[in-house]
Amino acid sequence: MELNIGISDVKKSNEFLRCLWSEMAKEFGTCGWQYVPIKDGSKNKITFGFMNINQGTALEVGITYKEKASINNIYFLQNHGKEDIQKGTELYNRLKKVVKVTKESVGKYQAILMQATIKAYYPIMSYIGESFVILPMVDGDSQFSCIINAYDVNQASGYFTRKVNQVMDFFSVETNAIFRRPNTRPNEETVTIEKQIYQDDSEFMDDLSLVDDYLVISKEGKQLIEQIASN
C-alpha cells in the first residue's frame, strides 16, 4: 500500500511524520514502534521499521523520496513487511483516512500543560514567567510547569523532558545546588509566595544561593529559564 505525500522540505517532512504518528495513535488506540531504519539509495527508499497499531500484525512503514529530506510516497506493508495491504480492506481504508486527516492537521497543535517535580536539598523560590511557573512544594521539592505545543501528550512529554533537564542544569549553575527528579510520586501541594526574590550578590558563589531557606536565582537567570520554557 503506497500513498502519495509530495513534500519536498525537510522541516515539513518531519512535521508531517510527527503529526502522522499522533493521528495513528488516535485512530488505532496505540502507535508503538520498533525503529530499524534502513536507507536504500538505489531505490530512493527509507524504511523506518515496524509499527504496532493493534491490528494483530506489525506493519512495515517507510517512505520513498525524490530528493534528500523529501517525502514522495509513504508505504505500509503488513505481516512484518511480507504482505501488501489490499485496496478496499478495512485496514487500507483506515490508513488512507489517517494520512488524509494528517495532511489537514499538520501545524494544528494542542497546548498541553506539563508539570515536573524537581528535587534539591532546599526548595526553589516562586518564579512566574510568561511561559513557565516554578513553585515550592510543601514537602520541600519544587514544581516546574510550562505549556508545550505538540500533537499529543506523548510528544509533549518528550519535548518537556528535554526542557526539564536543561532547567535543572541551569539551576545548578545559578544556585550551586544539585538537582534531580524524585524517584517516588511527591505530595503535589504547592506553597504560595507572593514576592519573587532574586539573587543580586555576586559573592554568594562560595555557598548555596539561599534566602530564607529557599534557593533563589538572578533576574537574568529567570530570563534564561523563560527562553528554555517558551515554545
Helices and strands as residue ranges (DSSP letters): E 2-7, H 10-28, E 32-40, G 41-43, E 45-52, E 59-64, E 71-78, E 83-84, H 90-105, E 110-118, E 127-128, E 132-136, E 142-150, H 153-175, G 204-206, E 210-211, E 214-215, H 219-229
